[in-house]
Amino acid sequence: MALNDFREVFLPYCLKKQDDGRYVVLNREYKPIGFKNRENVKYEDYPICVELKGIGSATAAKLSYKGDSSMDNIYLYNDSCVPTESAEHMKNYLKRLEILAKLKVV
């Protein structure tokens, strides 16, 4: 990936659950949102992990581009439905972001 557009760097690609149950919101390169680098990032070195209230398997399925109820890695899109490639993909992505935006952060 080139990390050459806003979506790749600043929009959520996935939520990755950590061992303590909190989540890190990652960009397309599996870096925390806003990180534009290639180096490995140790998530625990940054204040980026959050507890999300109200997230369960039903919410995970609504957030997942493929309806997957797994809560470990929740992918909001993949290469087959990149939001910036079509109006329909963007519409579906924004529906998932609407759900995500309403979750409370502890």
Backbone bond lengths (Angstrom), bond angles and torsions (degrees), N, CA, C in turn:
res aa  C-N    CA-C-N  psi(-1)  N-CA   C-N-CA  omega(-1)  CA-C   N-CA-C  phi
1 M - - - 1.451 - - 1.525 110.05 -
2 A 1.275 114.85 148.33 1.459 119.72 -176.83 1.525 113.14 -95.43
3 L 1.317 118.85 -17.19 1.462 122.40 -174.97 1.522 110.30 49.54
4 N 1.332 114.33 51.65 1.458 118.77 -175.61 1.522 113.71 -113.85
5 D 1.320 117.35 8.72 1.455 117.73 172.62 1.531 110.18 -135.38
6 F 1.299 115.16 161.59 1.454 122.95 -174.89 1.524 111.45 -55.33
7 R 1.334 117.29 -44.10 1.470 121.29 -178.09 1.515 111.70 -56.49
8 E 1.313 117.71 -45.71 1.462 121.43 -175.88 1.529 112.82 -63.36
9 V 1.314 117.08 -29.35 1.459 121.47 -175.14 1.526 112.57 -98.38
10 F 1.342 117.14 -42.58 1.457 120.67 -167.46 1.523 116.56 -110.52
11 L 1.316 119.12 -6.48 1.464 119.76 178.95 1.526 110.55 -107.52
12 P 1.330 117.14 143.89 1.460 120.43 -178.43 1.525 112.75 -62.49
13 Y 1.313 114.72 130.63 1.464 122.72 172.78 1.525 109.36 -101.69
14 C 1.330 116.15 -44.66 1.459 118.97 179.28 1.522 111.09 -153.50
15 L 1.308 113.82 163.60 1.456 122.90 173.19 1.514 106.14 -112.43
16 K 1.308 116.99 123.70 1.462 121.23 -178.75 1.518 108.96 -111.78
17 K 1.320 114.89 119.50 1.459 120.82 -179.12 1.525 109.60 -76.34
18 Q 1.335 115.22 134.70 1.456 121.83 178.77 1.525 109.84 -94.43
19 D 1.321 116.34 167.61 1.465 121.17 -177.73 1.524 112.85 -57.85
20 D 1.336 117.41 -29.71 1.464 120.62 -178.81 1.532 112.88 -86.78
21 G 1.347 116.83 4.44 1.465 121.06 177.16 1.519 114.15 93.62
22 R 1.317 117.32 -11.28 1.458 120.05 177.47 1.526 109.57 -80.83
23 Y 1.336 115.28 168.78 1.463 121.44 -178.17 1.519 111.62 -119.44
24 V 1.323 114.28 152.62 1.455 122.54 168.85 1.523 105.48 -115.89
25 V 1.330 116.28 131.97 1.470 121.44 177.17 1.524 106.39 -91.84
26 L 1.333 115.85 120.77 1.462 121.39 -172.26 1.517 113.01 -113.70
27 N 1.321 114.71 151.31 1.460 120.29 174.83 1.531 109.94 -88.30
28 R 1.301 116.49 -171.41 1.470 121.49 -173.47 1.522 113.36 -63.58
29 E 1.324 118.20 -20.84 1.464 121.82 178.77 1.530 111.99 -100.38
30 Y 1.335 116.44 17.58 1.465 122.08 -179.86 1.519 112.19 60.90
31 K 1.313 115.50 30.26 1.454 122.32 173.40 1.529 107.12 -107.79
32 P 1.336 117.07 154.69 1.469 118.24 176.20 1.532 110.15 -56.49
33 I 1.307 115.76 147.27 1.464 121.38 179.76 1.526 109.46 -47.45
34 G 1.322 115.80 130.63 1.459 121.39 178.42 1.514 114.90 93.52
35 F 1.326 118.06 -15.62 1.464 120.57 177.46 1.526 108.32 -80.01
36 K 1.316 116.14 125.37 1.468 121.43 -179.47 1.518 107.81 -121.36
37 N 1.318 114.91 71.29 1.460 120.06 179.88 1.519 110.66 -146.69
38 R 1.289 116.09 170.11 1.464 122.42 -179.28 1.528 112.41 -103.79
39 E 1.329 116.79 -17.57 1.455 120.56 -175.89 1.527 110.57 -67.22
40 N 1.325 115.50 152.61 1.456 119.90 174.76 1.518 109.30 -64.08
41 V 1.311 115.74 141.99 1.454 121.84 179.63 1.520 107.98 -116.32
42 K 1.323 115.88 125.59 1.457 120.60 173.31 1.525 106.25 -88.12
43 Y 1.311 115.76 106.38 1.459 121.06 -174.09 1.529 112.02 -54.70
44 E 1.329 116.25 -36.23 1.464 119.65 -177.56 1.532 113.03 -67.34
45 D 1.321 118.06 -12.97 1.469 121.33 178.15 1.528 112.57 -80.46
46 Y 1.314 117.15 -7.27 1.469 121.24 -176.02 1.532 109.88 -128.61
47 P 1.313 118.36 151.79 1.468 121.19 178.67 1.533 111.02 -83.01
48 I 1.326 115.84 63.95 1.464 120.58 -172.92 1.520 113.90 -117.88
49 C 1.322 117.95 -7.86 1.464 121.22 -179.77 1.519 109.39 -82.35
50 V 1.310 116.23 136.30 1.454 120.41 -179.85 1.525 110.83 -135.15
51 E 1.318 113.84 147.81 1.455 120.06 171.39 1.515 106.39 -89.72
52 L 1.315 116.28 130.26 1.468 120.93 179.71 1.520 108.92 -106.75
53 K 1.325 116.16 115.21 1.463 120.53 177.54 1.517 109.02 -74.85
54 G 1.300 115.52 139.87 1.454 120.35 174.64 1.520 114.45 86.89
55 I 1.308 116.90 4.37 1.461 117.14 178.76 1.530 108.61 -91.99
56 G 1.302 114.84 123.63 1.452 123.04 176.81 1.519 107.41 -140.64
57 S 1.301 116.90 -171.93 1.465 119.82 -176.27 1.532 112.38 -64.14
58 A 1.325 118.12 -34.32 1.471 120.13 178.74 1.529 110.61 -67.34
59 T 1.331 116.85 -41.95 1.463 120.41 178.06 1.521 110.20 -68.39
60 A 1.325 117.36 -40.53 1.468 121.00 177.52 1.522 110.49 -57.15
61 A 1.326 116.87 -41.97 1.470 121.14 179.66 1.530 110.98 -64.68
62 K 1.315 117.28 -36.17 1.470 120.47 178.15 1.523 111.79 -71.32
63 L 1.327 116.82 -31.87 1.461 121.26 179.36 1.526 111.89 -78.54
64 S 1.308 116.87 -30.88 1.462 122.06 -176.20 1.528 111.00 -71.61
65 Y 1.329 116.68 133.53 1.461 120.77 179.06 1.523 111.36 -61.30
66 K 1.349 117.36 -23.85 1.464 119.54 -178.71 1.528 112.88 -111.80
67 G 1.333 116.56 10.83 1.457 120.31 177.14 1.513 114.24 75.77
68 D 1.321 117.75 21.31 1.462 123.11 -178.42 1.533 109.59 -75.48
69 S 1.322 117.03 129.22 1.463 121.17 -177.13 1.533 113.32 -88.83
70 S 1.332 117.73 -0.62 1.464 120.75 177.09 1.523 109.48 -61.20
71 M 1.316 115.97 138.32 1.466 120.50 -178.49 1.527 112.25 -101.53
72 D 1.319 118.57 3.26 1.462 121.11 -177.27 1.523 112.65 -78.11
73 N 1.310 117.13 -53.04 1.462 123.51 177.43 1.515 107.17 -131.91
74 I 1.319 116.15 111.98 1.461 121.08 -176.99 1.523 107.76 -107.80
75 Y 1.330 116.23 111.31 1.458 121.94 -177.46 1.521 110.02 -95.83
76 L 1.335 116.40 122.81 1.452 121.28 -179.71 1.524 112.45 -80.98
77 Y 1.324 117.24 -21.88 1.464 122.44 173.91 1.517 108.51 -160.09
78 N 1.321 116.15 172.19 1.464 121.08 172.49 1.522 107.99 -142.97
79 D 1.317 116.99 -171.80 1.466 120.35 -175.58 1.528 113.50 -65.04
80 S 1.317 117.36 -18.07 1.467 119.82 179.50 1.531 112.64 -85.89
81 C 1.340 116.96 -10.61 1.474 119.60 -178.64 1.528 111.41 -143.00
82 V 1.322 116.35 45.79 1.468 121.92 178.76 1.528 108.65 -59.23
83 P 1.329 117.25 125.22 1.470 120.60 -174.10 1.527 115.03 -56.02
84 T 1.306 117.59 -33.43 1.461 120.47 -176.12 1.521 113.62 -84.52
85 E 1.331 117.22 1.74 1.465 119.60 -178.55 1.520 114.10 -91.70
86 S 1.324 117.59 -18.11 1.465 119.02 177.07 1.522 110.25 -160.77
87 A 1.312 115.42 157.45 1.467 120.88 178.56 1.527 110.78 -62.56
88 E 1.313 116.33 -38.48 1.473 120.40 -179.86 1.529 111.03 -65.72
89 H 1.320 117.02 -43.80 1.470 120.17 177.44 1.531 110.52 -61.67
90 M 1.315 116.78 -42.54 1.461 120.54 179.77 1.523 110.66 -64.73
91 K 1.310 117.17 -42.66 1.471 121.54 178.88 1.531 110.17 -58.27
92 N 1.316 117.02 -46.21 1.462 121.17 179.93 1.525 112.09 -66.15
93 Y 1.328 116.49 -40.54 1.461 121.29 177.60 1.525 110.78 -63.10
94 L 1.318 117.35 -44.12 1.459 120.95 179.96 1.524 112.14 -64.10
95 K 1.323 117.36 -32.32 1.471 120.35 174.23 1.524 110.37 -62.80
96 R 1.326 116.37 -41.35 1.466 120.17 178.50 1.537 110.58 -68.40
97 L 1.332 117.03 -40.08 1.465 120.02 177.36 1.524 111.43 -64.01
98 E 1.315 117.22 -33.92 1.467 120.54 177.50 1.524 110.32 -61.02
99 I 1.307 116.57 -43.00 1.477 121.45 178.08 1.529 109.57 -64.84
100 L 1.324 116.06 -46.86 1.466 121.44 -179.36 1.526 111.01 -61.54
101 A 1.300 117.26 -41.82 1.466 121.86 -176.62 1.527 112.37 -64.66
102 K 1.303 117.95 -23.37 1.465 121.52 -177.82 1.530 112.41 -87.21
103 L 1.331 118.05 -9.66 1.458 120.59 178.77 1.528 109.73 -71.50
104 K 1.292 116.21 142.87 1.461 121.51 178.51 1.529 109.51 -87.20
105 V 1.338 115.05 140.42 1.455 122.35 178.55 1.518 108.08 -103.00
106 V 1.335 116.16 131.06 1.471 121.19 179.77 1.516 108.49 -95.26
